[in-house]
Amino acid sequence: MAAIMENNTNGHSAITHPLLISNAPHTTTSSFPVHSPATGKLLHHFSSASISDTTHAIESAQKAYPAWRSLPPQKKRDIFLRAAELLDSRRESLAKICADETGAPAGWANFNLDLAADILKDVAGRISSIVGTIPTTSTEGVSALVYKEPYGVILAIAPWNAPFILGIRSFAFALAAGNTAILKAPEFSPLCSHGMVSCLHDAGLPEGVLNLLAHAPSDAAAVTKHLIDDPRVKKINFTGSTAVGKIISRLAGENLKPVLLELGGKAPAIVLEDADLPHAAMECAVGAFLHSGQICMSTERIIVHSSIADAFESEFVKAIQNFSPEGGEKGVLINKVGVQKNARLLEDAVSKGAEIVYGDPKNGAEAKMSPVVVKGVKKDMELFYTESFGPTVSLMVVSSDEEAIELANDTEYGLSAAVFTKDLGRALRIARQVESGAVHINGMTVHDETSLPHGGMKSSGYGRFGASGLEEWVRTKTVTFQD
């Protein structure tokens, strides 16, 4: 990875990593620091894109579009497969970057790399599946062709919490469909983005097909608006918070541009009276506390039937202790703001009558926090509706399936959910009524695989990644002709 050295404010030298435009390192006039959330230490600096740098990336992607669009599917396929191999061969260094920049444990970093490589392989095999149709027209002697064509230049905005999975996903489907892309890296993990984009370039991706931008947090609004406003950018995808997603959607709407959004979540797990309690408890523990709850699909509400509430609570506490997601230590959040948010939500809930079942709401230190389980959360508590995006989960008790469904749906979000029962028919009936993009029966809410469509409803966004992802990145063109 090309980089330059510069002095930081303490007089120590630190590497400054460049942007990647037209498959080449692109240095800028300013940069921003990236710190380890686990230690607080400066890791490196990263080049910060100006409006001029951003325009340069758009021009590069636009220039590359005609040739990339016309490249035969098998040649695109081979590039994707080589990129997957490179991603795997660079696993050790990329996993370390992920751990350094995001504080992720080794297991999460390696899972990210595994699934990211799977996405590339899966998409490679789907490239040749894009086909048009020849419909029958209503007029004798007139025929029609319906082509499926790429949009052009697309903007991909990916978050830090699963940097390889969500980064690769943000542009792989679009590139496979013949679009070119600009990836806007997250400010907390730009070197992860640099690493995966480099894999695509080194695999033979032509110049300008995929460009990497990053910027200082203070420049986010200006750079993002410039990208969305530019008429050469034809479609946007964004994965992140609902608050920012609304801004992205508004800017796209003002420019009449389509957008694909995967946003926040408040995932419910419904545990019925006939559930396998040890299994349900462990699945809920992993779903709630994997990566310290910093996953959009993390279990935030466990809705338990009253007849097994006490038994499940006991099993759940044991499952948390056995899961020990961070080797017995406090989990690392991306920054201390996340810890403060969870502490504030818990303090508000306890002050209004909620009870701590497990953990200590005040155990957070800087960017580290251990799991906390709370029960008795009511609608007048902020935690009832607010996504914690941290290691906090609420236990809620109901007495019927109807009450469970009503509670599960009492949220603005609808990304992922789970149902635990031995009665498949009952589970399927509940799944049909839960307002969520996915419902997992006897499995945790955190579930992502390349062969399934993935996305939400309500304030969790719209559009789909995954198996149907290629269709998101083509549009139809109808051509009629007289025989």
Secondary structure, 3 states (H helix, E strand, C coil): CCCEEEECCCCCEEEEECEEECCEEECCCEEEEEECCCCCCEEEEEEECCHHHHHHHHHHHHHHHHHHHHCCHHHHHHHHHHHHHHHHHCHHHHHHHHHHHHCCCHHHHHHHHHHHHHHHHHHHHHHHHCCCECCCCCCCCEEEEEEEEECCEEEEECCCCCHHHHHHHHHHHHHHCCCEEEEECCCCCHHHHHHHHHHHHHCCCCCCCEEEECCCHHHHHHHHHHHHHCCCEEEEEEECCHHHHHHHHHHHHHCCCCEEEECCCCEEEEECCCCCHHHHHHHHHHHHHHHHHCCCCCEEEEEEEHHHHHHHHHHHHHHHHHHCCCCCCCEECCCHHHHHHHHHHHHHHHHCCCEEEECCCCCCECCEECCEEEECCCCCCHHHHCCCCCCEEEEEEECCHHHHHHHHHCCCCCCEEEEECCCHHHHHHHHHHCCCCEEEECCCCCCCCCCCEECCCHHHEECCEECCHHHHHEEEEEEEEEC
